[in-house]
């Protein structure tokens, strides 16, 4: 950390400059005072909040890491992108204090029009702004209930939609995310299309025409109630383990929604905004959902989310609101992000670099007994770690050992997903050289597993 940055901390909180600048010290200090969330202090260092640039990060001890997380899909064009820094300086005088759910301003109107124009579906749309992905999901659920006057939904496992009110009722990725929190809505929960571990013991060939799990939804509805308001799904199950469903599954969801006069709600919070080579991951299946939830990359690092739905999204005013959403500066940053992706052809880059990376991951799968599966679309991909290929028994211990090796020995900033998977979410401007470097580091981390 630079001297001037340390002086800023000292000015705000005297005594900082005399403290040990080690991850061990600051992790312990954080552990005592910050409520536990998703940190894994046994694997990850304390990061230097001033040391990120491009696709590189630094910890407070000065170690540099190649990043393959893009801040969990948030920093889609890397950290401190030079063009973004210039744009931020350009809009530094923009007022941030507008409570934009109460007053109109031009930036959020333009952003809403842009989002509606890139969303699939030939119908009139409206956009509702939020400050996070979970809140975008909350908005979608409330909108569908308000318009349909129904409140039973279809949800999946494993899947993740957030940890707030209605959203956590749908989340089914890990039991620790749900234990003791009450179910806020009646949900018909069915298995996600997890072909590597098909719950129905089917093969992809047997499901070629229509995914068997789609008919299981129909059977479940006939038993539990057909009066559903909507079907909420992820086009790629992110937190669930980077699970990519077959196109027949997603097309089948559209058909089931239509059959039961329900709306199809697509959670694109992690997968959207160009990550899969298209604006929305659902477009890879040639399906148009009624509602799309987005966040993460949309805000270019700022807390920005949006729900894009059929017009009108709500039947009257005051049905939903959020104080800090779509402030002018955040709306301008989101417009910048969308324009930057278009201008620099980053969706094509996501396709080409992602194809190379997935091919390398498949080579590793064929080479190492502990890699059971490799899957992904564009720059959203992962590998599933198992005891061996024959039993497919999950191995969280080996997965965590790989993560530890990658972060602490290879200086590769990488994340887990699900119970036994590793995910790669590089920035959309990742180069082939960076991709090769990242995969070489990951392979060495795998080779070092005992």
C-alpha positions in Angstrom: 0.0 0.0 0.0 1.4 3.4 -0.9 2.4 5.8 1.8 -0.3 8.3 0.8 -3.0 5.7 1.0 -1.8 4.7 4.5 -1.8 8.3 5.5 -5.5 8.6 4.5 -6.3 5.7 6.8 -4.3 7.2 9.6 -6.1 10.5 9.2 -9.5 8.7 9.5 -8.5 6.2 12.1 -5.3 7.1 14.1 -3.0 4.2 14.9 -3.3 2.3 11.6 0.2 3.1 10.5 1.7 1.4 13.5 -0.2 -1.8 13.0 1.4 -4.9 11.3 0.7 -4.9 7.6 0.1 -8.6 7.4 -3.0 -10.7 6.3 -2.8 -12.7 9.5 -3.1 -9.6 11.7 -5.8 -7.9 9.8 -7.8 -11.1 9.1 -8.0 -11.7 12.9 -8.9 -8.1 13.5 -11.7 -8.3 10.9 -12.9 -11.7 12.3 -13.6 -10.1 15.7 -15.6 -7.2 14.5 -17.2 -8.0 11.1 -20.2 -10.3 11.1 -19.4 -13.5 9.2 -20.7 -13.6 5.7 -19.0 -15.6 2.9 -15.4 -15.0 3.8 -13.0 -17.9 3.9 -10.0 -16.5 5.8 -8.2 -19.8 5.7 -7.7 -19.5 2.0 -7.9 -15.8 1.0 -5.5 -13.0 2.0 -6.5 -9.5 3.1 -6.6 -7.4 -0.1 -5.0 -4.1 -0.7 -7.9 -1.8 -1.5 -5.7 0.4 -3.6 -3.8 -2.3 -5.4 -6.2 -3.6 -8.0 -5.5 -2.8 -11.7 -6.7 -4.5 -14.8 -6.9 -8.2 -14.1 -4.4 -8.1 -11.2 -4.9 -7.8 -7.5 -2.5 -7.2 -4.6 -2.7 -8.2 -1.0 -1.6 -5.9 1.9 1.8 -7.7 2.0 2.5 -6.7 -1.6 1.8 -10.1 -3.3 0.3 -9.8 -6.8 -2.5 -12.2 -8.0 -3.9 -12.9 -11.5 -7.6 -12.5 -11.1 -10.1 -15.0 -12.6 -13.1 -13.8 -10.5 -13.8 -10.3 -11.8 -15.1 -9.5 -8.3 -17.6 -12.4 -8.6 -18.7 -11.2 -12.0 -18.9 -7.5 -10.9 -15.8 -6.0 -12.5 -16.6 -7.1 -16.1 -13.9 -4.9 -17.7 -11.3 -5.4 -15.0 -10.3 -3.2 -12.0 -9.6 0.5 -12.5 -10.1 0.2 -16.2 -8.4 3.3 -17.6 -11.4 4.4 -19.8 -13.7 3.9 -16.9 -11.5 6.0 -14.6 -11.5 8.8 -17.2 -15.3 8.6 -17.5 -15.7 8.7 -13.7 -13.6 11.9 -13.6 -15.8 13.3 -16.4 -19.0 12.8 -14.3 -17.6 13.8 -10.9 -19.9 16.8 -10.6 -23.1 14.7 -11.1 -25.4 14.9 -8.2 -25.7 11.7 -6.3 -28.4 12.7 -3.8 -31.5 12.3 -6.0 -33.9 9.7 -4.5 -34.6 8.5 -8.0 -37.7 6.4 -7.2 -39.4 9.6 -6.3 -38.0 12.0 -9.0 -37.2 11.5 -12.6 -33.8 12.4 -14.1 -32.6 11.8 -17.7 -29.8 9.2 -17.0 -32.1 6.5 -15.6 -34.6 7.0 -18.3 -32.0 6.5 -21.0 -30.6 3.4 -19.1 -34.1 1.9 -18.9 -34.6 2.4 -22.6 -31.2 0.8 -23.3 -31.9 -2.2 -21.1 -35.3 -2.7 -22.6 -33.9 -2.6 -26.1 -31.3 -5.3 -25.5 -33.7 -7.6 -23.6 -35.3 -10.4 -25.7 -39.0 -10.5 -26.3 -41.2 -8.5 -28.8 -43.5 -6.8 -26.3 -43.6 -3.6 -24.4 -41.2 -3.6 -21.4 -40.6 -1.5 -18.3 -37.5 -1.4 -16.1 -37.4 -1.1 -12.3 -34.0 -0.2 -10.7 -32.5 -1.7 -7.5 -29.2 -1.7 -5.7 -28.4 -5.5 -5.8 -29.2 -8.8 -7.5 -31.3 -10.1 -4.6 -33.4 -6.9 -4.7 -33.8 -7.3 -8.5 -35.2 -10.8 -7.8 -37.5 -9.4 -5.0 -38.8 -6.8 -7.5 -39.5 -9.5 -10.1 -41.4 -11.6 -7.6 -43.5 -8.7 -6.4 -44.2 -7.5 -9.9 -45.4 -11.0 -11.0 -47.6 -11.4 -7.9 -49.1 -7.9 -8.4 -50.0 -8.5 -12.0 -51.1 -12.1 -11.8 -52.8 -12.0 -8.3 -51.2 -15.5 -7.8 -48.3 -16.3 -5.4 -47.3 -19.9 -6.0 -44.0 -20.3 -7.9 -41.8 -23.0 -9.3 -38.2 -23.0 -8.1 -35.2 -25.3 -8.4 -32.4 -27.0 -6.6 -29.5 -26.4 -6.7 -30.0 -22.7 -7.4 -29.3 -19.3 -5.8 -31.3 -16.1 -6.0 -30.2 -14.1 -2.9 -30.4 -14.0 0.8 -33.3 -11.6 1.4 -37.0 -11.9 2.0 -38.7 -13.5 -1.0 -35.4 -14.3 -2.7 -34.2 -16.7 0.0 -37.4 -18.7 -0.3 -36.1 -19.7 -3.8 -32.4 -20.2 -2.9 -31.4 -23.8 -2.6 -27.7 -24.0 -3.0 -26.4 -24.9 0.4 -28.3 -25.7 3.6 -26.4 -23.0 5.5 -28.0 -20.4 3.4 -31.5 -21.5 4.4 -31.5 -23.2 7.8 -34.1 -21.7 10.2 -35.2 -18.9 7.8 -38.9 -19.2 7.2 -40.4 -19.9 3.7 -42.1 -16.7 2.6 -43.9 -18.1 -0.4 -45.3 -21.5 -1.5 -42.8 -23.0 -3.9 -43.0 -26.1 -6.0 -39.3 -27.1 -5.9 -38.0 -29.5 -8.5 -34.4 -30.6 -9.5 -32.4 -28.3 -11.9 -31.2 -29.9 -15.1 -28.0 -31.2 -13.7 -27.0 -33.7 -16.4 -23.7 -34.7 -14.8 -25.7 -35.9 -11.8 -29.1 -36.5 -13.3 -31.6 -37.1 -10.4 -33.6 -39.3 -12.7 -30.6 -41.4 -13.9 -31.2 -40.5 -17.5 -28.6 -39.9 -20.2 -28.4 -36.8 -22.4 -29.3 -39.0 -25.4 -32.5 -40.2 -23.6 -33.5 -36.5 -23.1 -32.7 -35.4 -26.6 -36.2 -34.3 -27.6 -37.5 -32.9 -24.3 -35.7 -32.8 -20.9 -37.2 -35.4 -18.6 -37.1 -32.9 -15.8 -39.5 -30.6 -17.6 -42.2 -33.3 -17.5 -41.4 -33.7 -13.8 -42.4 -30.1 -13.3 -45.8 -30.8 -14.9 -46.2 -33.8 -12.7 -45.3 -31.8 -9.6 -47.7 -29.1 -10.5 -50.6 -31.6 -10.9 -49.9 -32.8 -7.4 -49.1 -29.6 -5.6 -51.2 -27.0 -7.4 -51.3 -25.6 -10.9 -52.1 -22.0 -10.0 -48.5 -20.8 -10.4 -47.6 -17.1 -10.9 -44.2 -17.8 -12.3 -41.1 -20.0 -12.8 -37.9 -18.5 -11.4 -34.6 -20.0 -12.8 -31.0 -19.3 -13.5 -29.9 -19.9 -17.1 -26.6 -21.2 -15.6 -26.8 -22.3 -12.0 -23.9 -20.2 -10.7 -23.6 -20.6 -6.9 -25.0 -24.1 -7.4 -21.8 -25.2 -9.2 -21.7 -23.6 -12.7 -24.3 -26.1 -14.0 -25.2 -25.5 -17.6 -28.6 -27.0 -18.6 -29.4 -28.4 -22.0 -31.4 -26.1 -24.3 -34.3 -28.5 -24.2 -34.7 -27.7 -20.5 -34.9 -24.0 -20.9 -37.2 -24.2 -23.9 -39.3 -26.6 -21.8 -39.6 -24.0 -19.0 -41.0 -21.5 -21.5 -43.6 -24.1 -22.7 -44.6 -25.0 -19.1 -45.0 -21.3 -18.2 -47.2 -20.7 -21.2 -49.3 -23.9 -20.5 -50.1 -22.7 -17.0 -50.5 -19.0 -17.7 -47.4 -18.2 -15.7 -44.5 -15.9 -16.2 -40.9 -17.1 -16.9 -38.4 -15.1 -14.7 -34.8 -15.4 -15.6 -32.1 -14.5 -12.9 -29.2 -13.1 -15.0 -27.5 -11.5 -12.0 -24.2 -13.5 -12.4 -24.5 -14.7 -16.0 -25.8 -11.6 -17.8 -24.3 -8.4 -19.3 -22.3 -10.2 -22.0 -20.5 -12.8 -19.9 -21.6 -15.8 -22.1 -21.0 -14.0 -25.4 -24.6 -12.6 -25.5 -26.2 -9.9 -23.5 -28.2 -12.5 -21.6 -27.2 -16.1 -21.0 -30.8 -17.2 -21.8 -30.3 -16.0 -25.4 -28.0 -19.0 -25.9 -31.1 -21.2 -25.7 -33.1 -19.0 -28.0 -35.7 -18.3 -25.3 -37.3 -15.0 -24.3 -38.3 -14.8 -20.6 -41.1 -12.5 -19.4 -38.8 -10.9 -16.8 -35.0 -10.6 -16.5 -33.1 -9.8 -13.2 -29.7 -8.2 -13.6 -27.0 -6.6 -11.3 -23.3 -7.3 -10.7 -21.6 -6.3 -14.0 -24.4 -3.8 -14.8 -23.1 -1.2 -12.3 -19.4 -1.3 -13.3 -18.6 -1.8 -9.7 -21.3 0.3 -8.3 -24.3 -1.1 -6.4 -26.7 -1.3 -9.3 -29.4 -3.7 -10.3 -32.5 -3.8 -12.5 -35.5 -5.8 -13.3 -36.8 -5.8 -16.9 -40.4 -7.0 -17.2 -43.5 -6.8 -19.2 -45.3 -3.4 -19.1 -46.8 -2.4 -16.8 -44.6 -3.9 -14.1 -46.9 -2.8 -11.3 -50.6 -2.1 -11.3 -50.3 1.2 -9.4 -47.9 3.4 -7.6 -46.2 2.7 -4.2 -46.3 -1.1 -4.7 -42.5 -1.2 -4.6 -39.7 1.3 -4.1 -36.0 1.5 -3.1 -34.4 4.7 -1.9 -30.9 4.5 -3.4 -31.6 2.8 -6.7 -30.6 4.4 -10.1 -29.0 7.5 -8.8 -27.8 9.5 -11.8 -24.1 8.6 -11.3 -24.9 4.9 -11.1 -27.1 5.1 -14.1 -24.4 6.8 -16.1 -21.8 4.2 -15.1 -24.2 1.5 -16.2 -24.7 3.2 -19.6 -20.9 3.5 -19.9 -20.5 -0.2 -19.2 -23.0 -1.3 -21.8 -21.5 1.1 -24.4 -18.0 -0.1 -23.6 -18.9 -3.7 -24.1 -20.4 -2.9 -27.5 -17.6 -0.5 -28.6 -14.8 -3.0 -27.8 -16.7 -6.1 -29.1 -16.3 -7.8 -25.7 -19.0 -10.3 -26.2 -17.1 -11.8 -29.2 -14.0 -11.8 -26.9 -16.0 -13.7 -24.3 -16.9 -16.3 -26.9 -13.4 -16.8 -28.3 -11.4 -16.7 -25.0 -14.1 -18.7 -23.2 -14.0 -21.4 -25.9 -10.2 -21.7 -25.5 -10.5 -21.9 -21.7 -13.2 -24.5 -21.7 -11.2 -26.6 -24.2 -8.3 -26.5 -21.8 -10.5 -27.4 -18.9 -11.8 -30.4 -20.8 -8.2 -31.4 -21.5 -7.6 -31.3 -17.7 -10.7 -33.3 -17.1 -9.4 -36.0 -19.4 -6.0 -35.9 -17.7 -6.9 -35.8 -14.0 -9.0 -38.4 -12.1 -10.3 -35.8 -9.7 -12.0 -33.6 -12.3 -15.4 -35.1 -12.9 -16.8 -32.5 -15.3 -15.9 -29.3 -17.1 -18.7 -27.0 -18.3 -19.5 -23.4 -19.2 -20.6 -20.9 -21.8 -18.3 -18.0 -22.7 -16.5 -16.6 -19.7 -18.6 -18.4 -17.2 -17.2 -21.9 -16.6 -16.3 -24.3 -13.9 -14.9 -27.8 -13.1 -16.4 -30.2 -10.6 -14.0 -32.0 -8.2 -14.7 -35.6 -7.3 -12.9 -38.5 -5.5 -12.8 -40.3 -8.8 -14.6 -40.4 -12.1 -16.2 -43.8 -11.5 -18.1 -43.0 -8.3 -18.5 -39.2 -8.9 -18.4 -38.8 -5.2 -18.0 -35.1 -4.4 -14.8 -34.0 -2.7 -15.1 -30.6 -1.0 -11.7 -31.3 0.7 -9.8 -31.7 -2.6 -11.7 -28.7 -4.0 -10.6 -26.5 -1.1 -7.0 -27.8 -1.4 -7.0 -26.8 -5.0 -8.3 -23.3 -4.1 -5.7 -23.0 -1.4 -2.9 -24.0 -3.7 -4.1 -21.7 -6.5 -4.4 -18.6 -4.2 -1.4 -19.1 -1.9 1.1 -20.9 -4.1 0.2 -19.9 -7.6 -1.2 -16.4 -6.8 -4.3 -17.0 -8.8 -7.4 -15.4 -7.3 -10.2 -18.0 -7.9 -13.4 -19.0 -6.3 -15.4 -22.1 -5.5 -19.0 -22.8 -6.3 -21.6 -25.3 -5.1 -20.3 -28.0 -2.8 -17.4 -29.3 -4.8 -16.8 -27.1 -7.9 -14.4 -24.3 -8.9 -15.6 -21.4 -11.0 -13.8 -19.2 -13.4 -15.4 -15.8 -14.1 -12.7 -13.7 -15.9 -13.3 -10.1 -17.0 -14.8 -9.8 -20.5 -11.6 -8.2 -21.7 -9.4 -11.1 -20.6 -6.7 -11.8 -23.2 -5.6 -15.2 -24.5 -2.2 -14.7 -22.7 -4.0 -14.1 -19.4 -6.2 -17.1 -20.0 -3.3 -19.3 -20.7 -1.4 -18.0 -17.6 -4.5 -18.5 -15.4 -5.1 -22.1 -16.6 -1.4 -23.0 -16.2 -1.5 -21.8 -12.6 -4.8 -23.7 -12.0 -3.3 -26.9 -13.5 -0.3 -26.6 -11.2 -2.6 -26.2 -8.2 -4.5 -29.3 -9.3 -1.2 -31.3 -9.7 -0.2 -30.3 -6.2 -3.2 -32.0 -4.6 -2.1 -34.8 -2.3 
